[in-house]
Every structure is written in structure tokens, then in C-alpha cells.
Amino acid sequence: MEKYWLTVVLSTGAGFLARLYMLRSDYRQYPGYPHGYVTHLSLGFIAAALGAVAIPALVEKEFTAVTFLALAAEQFREIRSMERESLGALEDGELVPRGKDYIEGIAKVFEARNYLVMLVSLATSAATQFLGWPYGVGAALVTLAISEYLMKGPIIGDIAQVVPAEPVFEGSVLKVEGIEIMNVGLPAMREKLLRDGLAVVIKPKDDNARATLHSTGQRQAIAHVAASILGTKKDVDLLEFTPLLRKDPDTGRIALFMVPAEKDMECLVEAVRRAPVLESARRAPLKTRLGRAAAD
């Protein structure tokens, strides 16, 4: 196999660099540094190596070696379970939890990224083996761009309009554009909520978006993203400062009220717009005949 060393080394390196590029610690503060990085980079290297040796194995007619790809796929499924358990264990310490739906989405992403690494490595290996190393580098760049595109899922800004809103009290009930948020008894707390709080209204663009925003898991994910980016004054004994999303049952609009650490309306609007649309929450009733008929 010495004649394949360039193919294996180049494609393994391309796959590993792809995993390094896809490994980002963002507002979610996950994966943690350095232990989370070590775990995912190690698994990424294994995925890259498996993708790299597949083509040389086929050229040498070592078809049994390709079965390792199937075994790797089985092992990568365990990554989803590992991430689910890790993030689930952290939920008790979160003042604004992610929610089970968001955790499941993150776990699926970490599993899928190893398959993208294998794709980069496999394409680089094939191009290098049959066309030469310059084509291998080109294949690596092309598949990395494809991976970057596949990593970008839909966001709230794609399915809904996010507009600033003014919170008001009607008696003891806090409302945002007529949508009831919560009941607050203490006058001093009402004054503080109006002084320090921010509110936005999320207006779905169609019935598909309306059905998606109906999911409580999706709304919890929005609250977590907003609190992660702007911070929150909520503490364990200040339930009134909990970010809340409530729905207008007649229009499907969603009102978000929160008391951020940084009172910046522009940042709040952008944070909500960039919150991910969860796979588990995504609905498309308009794609069915009955759904379209009900919407008319």
C-alpha cells in the first residue's frame, strides 16, 4: 500500500481540516474547550482516515475493508447519544434551558458532521487516486464548500418577521401587542419589568411557519438563544425575569418578553432572527392538499 501514501495522507488531512473548520464554539458555549474539542477532533480524524482508505481498498479489490465504513456509521450513531446525554446533564444548571428538541437537534448535527468529514475525505481520495493531487486539492475545496452549505439550516428570519414591540400592563397582566404574557402582582416589579424589559413579536410568513412556531420546543430554543446572546437578569428565585414566549391563538403570532442583561433592541431582534428552526419542530401543512384547502 506504499504507492497509496499520497492519496491516504492528503485525503485524511483534508477530512481532518474539514472537521476542524466545522468545529465551532459559539454562543451556545459548546463544545467546551479543550475536552470537547479533543473528543470531536479525534472522532473526526477517524472518520477522515476511514474515508481516505476506502478508494485504495477498492483499487486493491479488498472489498472487505469497505465494510469498515458501515461499522463507522454505526459508531457515529453513538455520537448522537453521547451529545444528547452530555447536554441533557447540563440542563439542570441552565437558567434558561435549551429544551429537549434543541438538544436533539444539536446531537444530530454532531453526528452528521462526521459523515460530512467522510464525504470530504472520500472525494479527495478518489480525485487524487485517479486524477492526481492537484485535482484532489480541488475536490477537497469543493466538498468543503458543499459541507458548509449543508451545515446552514433554516433560521427564524427565513420563516417569520421579527419586529420590536412595546410591553404594557393592563391591570396586573403584562401584554405585548395584545398577547398576554404573565400576571405580575407587585407594583414595584411591574415598574422594573417595563423599565428593563424588551419585547418582540414574531409574525409567521405562512401557515407552514405558523405550525412550526406552534411547537413549544421551538419557542424554548428561541428563548435560550436570546438569553445566551443578550444575557438575562433571571436568577433562581426571580421567576418574573424568565424569558417567555406566548402565542396569539387567532393569528399565530408569537410574543417574546425578556429582561436582558444588555438592553439592546436591535441585538434582540437579530438574535431571534438567527435562532435555528429545529428539525423536530418543522411543519409543512401547505405541502398537502388538505393543508392547502384548510388555508384557503
Long-range contacts (C-beta under 8 A, 24 or more apart in sequence): 1-56, 1-60, 4-56, 4-59, 4-129, 6-128, 6-133, 7-52, 7-55, 7-56, 7-125, 7-128, 7-129, 7-136, 8-49, 8-52, 8-53, 8-56, 8-125, 9-52, 10-124, 10-125, 10-128, 10-133, 10-136, 10-137, 10-140, 11-48, 11-51, 11-52, 11-55, 11-121, 11-122, 11-124, 11-125, 11-128, 11-136, 11-140, 12-45, 12-48, 12-49, 12-52, 12-121, 13-48, 14-48, 14-120, 14-121, 14-124, 14-136, 14-137, 14-140, 14-144, 15-44, 15-45, 15-47, 15-48, 15-49, 15-51, 15-52, 15-117, 15-118, 15-120, 15-121, 15-124, 16-41, 16-44, 16-45, 16-48, 16-117, 17-140, 18-44, 18-48, 18-116, 18-117, 18-120, 18-121, 18-140, 18-143, 18-144, 18-147, 19-44, 19-45, 19-47, 19-48, 19-113, 19-114, 19-117, 20-44, 21-144, 22-113, 22-116, 22-117, 22-147, 22-151, 27-225, 27-228, 27-229, 28-98, 28-106, 28-228, 29-228, 30-87, 30-106, 40-110, 43-76, 43-79, 43-114, 44-113, 44-114, 44-117, 46-72, 47-72, 47-76, 47-114, 47-115, 47-117, 47-118, 47-121, 48-117, 48-118, 48-120, 48-121, 49-121, 50-118, 50-121, 51-117, 51-118, 51-119, 51-120, 51-121, 51-122, 51-125, 52-121, 52-122, 52-124, 52-125, 53-125, 54-122, 54-125, 55-122, 55-125, 55-126, 55-129, 56-125, 56-129, 59-129, 69-118, 72-118, 73-115, 76-111, 76-114, 76-115, 77-111, 79-107, 79-110, 79-111, 79-114, 80-107, 80-108, 80-110, 80-111, 81-107, 83-107, 83-110, 83-111, 94-224, 95-227, 95-232, 95-234, 95-235, 95-236, 96-223, 96-224, 96-227, 96-228, 96-232, 96-234, 96-242, 96-243, 97-220, 97-224, 98-220, 98-221, 98-224, 99-216, 99-217, 99-220, 99-221, 99-224, 100-217, 101-215, 101-217, 101-218, 101-220, 101-221, 101-278, 101-280, 101-281, 102-217, 102-220, 102-221, 102-224, 102-278, 104-280, 105-221, 105-276, 105-278, 105-279, 105-280, 108-279, 109-151, 112-150, 113-151, 116-147, 116-150, 116-151, 119-143, 119-146, 119-147, 120-144, 120-147, 153-276, 153-277, 153-279, 154-276, 154-277, 154-282, 155-273, 155-274, 155-275, 155-276, 155-277, 156-202, 156-222, 156-272, 156-273, 156-274, 156-275, 156-276, 156-277, 157-273, 157-274, 158-277, 159-204, 159-205, 159-206, 159-208, 159-209, 159-212, 159-213, 159-277, 160-202, 160-203, 160-204, 160-205, 160-209, 160-213, 160-254, 161-202, 161-203, 161-205, 162-200, 162-201, 162-202, 162-203, 162-269, 162-272, 162-273, 163-200, 163-201, 163-203, 163-269, 164-199, 164-200, 164-265, 164-269, 165-199, 165-200, 165-201, 165-255, 166-199, 167-193, 167-194, 167-197, 167-198, 167-199, 167-257, 168-194, 169-194, 174-257, 176-201, 176-246, 176-255, 176-256, 176-257, 177-201, 177-253, 177-255, 178-248, 179-246, 179-247, 179-248, 179-253, 179-255, 180-246, 181-244, 181-246, 181-255, 181-257, 182-240, 182-244, 182-257, 184-240, 189-240, 192-259, 193-240, 193-259, 196-233, 196-259, 196-260, 196-263, 197-257, 197-258, 197-259, 198-257, 198-258, 198-259, 198-260, 198-263, 198-265, 198-268, 199-255, 199-256, 199-257, 199-258, 200-255, 200-256, 200-265, 200-268, 200-269, 200-272, 201-253, 201-254, 201-255, 201-256, 202-245, 202-253, 202-254, 202-255, 202-256, 202-272, 203-251, 203-253, 204-252, 204-253, 204-254, 206-286, 207-252, 207-285, 207-286, 207-291, 207-295, 208-283, 208-284, 208-285, 208-286, 208-287, 209-252, 210-252, 211-283, 211-284, 211-285, 212-277, 212-281, 212-282, 212-283, 213-247, 213-252, 213-254, 214-247, 214-252, 214-283, 215-278, 215-280, 215-281, 215-283, 217-278, 217-280, 217-281, 218-277, 218-278, 218-281, 219-245, 219-247, 219-254, 220-245, 221-275, 221-276, 221-278, 221-281, 222-254, 222-256, 222-272, 222-275, 223-256, 223-258, 225-271, 225-272, 225-274, 225-275, 225-276, 226-256, 226-258, 226-260, 226-268, 226-271, 226-272, 226-275, 227-258, 227-260, 229-267, 229-271, 230-258, 230-260, 230-261, 230-262, 230-264, 230-267, 230-268, 230-271, 231-260, 231-261, 231-262, 232-258, 232-259, 232-260, 232-261, 233-259, 233-260, 233-261, 234-259
